Amino acid sequence: MMAIRELKVCLLGDTGVGKSSIVCRFVQDHFDHNISPTIGASFMTKTVPCGNELHKFLIWDTAGQERFHSLAPMYYRGSAAAVIVYDITKQDSFHTLKKWVKELKEHGPENIVMAIAGNKCDLSDIREVTMKDAREYAESISAIVVETSAKNAINVEELFQGISKQIPPLNSHENGNIGTIKLAKQTSQTSRRCC
Ligand SMILES: Nc1nc2c(ncn2[C@@H]2O[C@H](COP(=O)(O)OP(=O)(O)OP(=O)(O)O)[C@@H](O)[C@H]2O)c(=O)[nH]1
């Protein structure tokens, strides 16, 4: 018997930074050059082992287009973690990320784990955001930070592993409102929905 913990995770960030592509790489190990912009939000799950627990990520991939901004609270409310994504080749997207962090701090769950993903690191020859700037900023807000490439499958697993490690274990006194607890056989299951 192994405890399965359901952890709501949302992805936030500018349109086109690669949120859906990161989720698609993580859940389906697939990359689509012609992926469409998300309308509203999309949902997928993936279960991964973490120590003697299983973490079932309930992943809400939000739409980055400004017209969907007002929907975001539905997805970050009750989230154990937020993955905030920017595109390393677009300084503007790093600015948008900071706005999301501010919103999360003001209106998000108190103990939300924040993970910053600098996506498209396969395009580092045209980067506009340095790793140093990203690290310093992440440190200032106590967030995890990693550069990813959904395209080349770089650091996507590591991103979610990093989140898993930041979630206090079940026997911790701090586990308050970060997911429900179920007992189940030791199976690793992945629910796949189209992205
Ligand atoms: N080179 C490169 N391109 C990527 C990468 N990740 C995503 N892309 C491309 O970037 C574009 C946008 O990707 P999406 O995953 O739709 O971006 P999104 O953040 O979900 O966008 P919205 O749904 O509008 O919020 C697509 O053309 C992807 O193929 C990456 O790691 N490297």
The ligand as a MOL file (V3000), in Angstrom:
LIG
                    3D

  0  0  0     0  0            999 V3000
M  V30 BEGIN CTAB
M  V30 COUNTS 32 34 0 0 0
M  V30 BEGIN ATOM
M  V30 1 N 12.2830 25.9690 -29.8190 0
M  V30 2 C 11.3180 25.6680 -28.9300 0
M  V30 3 N 10.0180 25.9420 -29.2080 0
M  V30 4 C 9.0900 25.6270 -28.2760 0
M  V30 5 C 9.4300 25.0290 -27.0320 0
M  V30 6 N 8.2910 24.8620 -26.3120 0
M  V30 7 C 7.2950 25.3290 -27.0860 0
M  V30 8 N 7.7520 25.7880 -28.2510 0
M  V30 9 C 6.9680 26.3860 -29.3480 0
M  V30 10 O 6.4200 27.6040 -28.8800 0
M  V30 11 C 5.1140 27.8040 -29.4200 0
M  V30 12 C 4.1080 28.0200 -28.2950 0
M  V30 13 O 4.0150 26.8450 -27.5230 0
M  V30 14 P 2.7490 26.5360 -26.5650 0
M  V30 15 O 3.0840 25.3230 -25.7800 0
M  V30 16 O 1.4820 26.5560 -27.3240 0
M  V30 17 O 2.7690 27.8550 -25.6200 0
M  V30 18 P 1.7530 28.2210 -24.4570 0
M  V30 19 O 2.5410 28.9320 -23.4000 0
M  V30 20 O 0.9810 27.0420 -24.0010 0
M  V30 21 O 0.7680 29.2740 -25.1820 0
M  V30 22 P -0.7560 29.6440 -24.7720 0
M  V30 23 O -1.5540 28.4030 -24.8370 0
M  V30 24 O -1.2070 30.6760 -25.7720 0
M  V30 25 O -0.7030 30.2410 -23.3920 0
M  V30 26 C 4.8100 26.5690 -30.2740 0
M  V30 27 O 5.1270 26.8590 -31.6290 0
M  V30 28 C 5.7620 25.5120 -29.7350 0
M  V30 29 O 6.0880 24.5460 -30.7190 0
M  V30 30 C 10.8080 24.7370 -26.7770 0
M  V30 31 O 11.2100 24.2040 -25.7440 0
M  V30 32 N 11.7100 25.0890 -27.7690 0
M  V30 END ATOM
M  V30 BEGIN BOND
M  V30 1 1 1 2
M  V30 2 2 2 3
M  V30 3 1 2 32
M  V30 4 1 3 4
M  V30 5 2 4 5
M  V30 6 1 4 8
M  V30 7 1 5 6
M  V30 8 1 5 30
M  V30 9 2 6 7
M  V30 10 1 7 8
M  V30 11 1 8 9
M  V30 12 1 9 10
M  V30 13 1 9 28
M  V30 14 1 10 11
M  V30 15 1 11 12
M  V30 16 1 11 26
M  V30 17 1 12 13
M  V30 18 1 13 14
M  V30 19 2 14 15
M  V30 20 1 14 16
M  V30 21 1 14 17
M  V30 22 1 17 18
M  V30 23 2 18 19
M  V30 24 1 18 20
M  V30 25 1 18 21
M  V30 26 1 21 22
M  V30 27 2 22 23
M  V30 28 1 22 24
M  V30 29 1 22 25
M  V30 30 1 26 27
M  V30 31 1 26 28
M  V30 32 1 28 29
M  V30 33 2 30 31
M  V30 34 1 30 32
M  V30 END BOND
M  V30 END CTAB
M  END
